[in-house]
Amino acid sequence: MIDLYYWPTPNGHKITLLLEELIEAGHAQQYTIKPVNIGAGDQFKPDFLAISPNNKMPAIVDHAPADGGPPLSVFESGAILLYLADKAGQFLPADLRGRTTALEWLFWQMGGLGPMSGQMGHFHVYAPEKIGYAMDRYRNEVVRLHSVMDRRLADHAFLAGDQYSIADMASYPWIDVYPDMSPDFNALPNLKRWHDAIAARPATARAYAWTARVNAQAGKPLSEEARKHLFGQGATRK
């Protein structure tokens, strides 16, 4: 049994995508959602910090780790994807070259697509003042990263090759996050084909169904309290 400490954000969706795919593939990693309301400051609670010291979700606790030892906690979405894929032997190529390619694209997402998309959203959607340089800087970088993906997907069905993998699950939630800043799919036909294929997977629909079940306020404007929790004012808490 996996306890998934989750909120329906792009990084949270990564883990439900994989867990639902594993269940569908018959490599069940049954899981229980433990909501972490990041708008209410749950990420700063001592019990959560004990498993996720960077006060970020998602995190997991595996109550049946492969070594047979006590429950094992894992934080950071990329590390969780890698841990779960390795444990199940699924969605990560077993051969040296395939595995290396999948990890390249996983870390590309963790170091580039996710952070840059998040900063784009922050300065376009959430920042209290419009800073033109920052808005252009991050929007342009996200456009560049989308083009990198489109070129890769011109010759491959998925980021790591012919098979759907955790590299795709890491990237998919960050592609079309902000309603008014969707990618120009007309100029990125390979990215569109890939995005549509993942959206059509039954496990993707089940993964995203957690949004309404966990956060009734999804899609609504942030409260001032939520802004304080989300955008750094709580960063110095002990």
HELIX and SHEET records of a PDB file:
HELIX    1   1 PRO A   10  GLU A   24  1                                  15    
HELIX    2   2 ASP A   42  PHE A   44  5                                   3    
HELIX    3   3 PRO A   46  LEU A   49  1                                   4    
HELIX    4   4 SER A   77  ALA A   88  1                                  12    
HELIX    5   5 LEU A   96  TRP A  108  1                                  13    
HELIX    6   6 GLN A  109  LEU A  113  3                                   5    
HELIX    7   7 GLY A  114  GLY A  121  1                                   8    
HELIX    8   8 HIS A  122  TYR A  126  3                                   5    
HELIX    9   9 GLY A  132  LEU A  153  1                                  22    
HELIX   10  10 ILE A  166  SER A  171  1                                   6    
HELIX   11  11 TYR A  172  TRP A  174  5                                   3    
HELIX   12  12 PHE A  185  ALA A  187  5                                   3    
HELIX   13  13 PRO A  189  ALA A  199  1                                  11    
HELIX   14  14 PRO A  202  TYR A  208  1                                   7    
HELIX   15  15 TRP A  210  VAL A  214  1                                   5    
HELIX   16  16 GLU A  224  LEU A  230  1                                   7    
SHEET    1   A 4 TYR A  31  PRO A  35  0                                        
SHEET    2   A 4 ILE A   2  TYR A   6  1                                        
SHEET    3   A 4 ALA A  59  ASP A  62 -1                                        
SHEET    4   A 4 LEU A  72  PHE A  75 -1                                        
END                                                                             
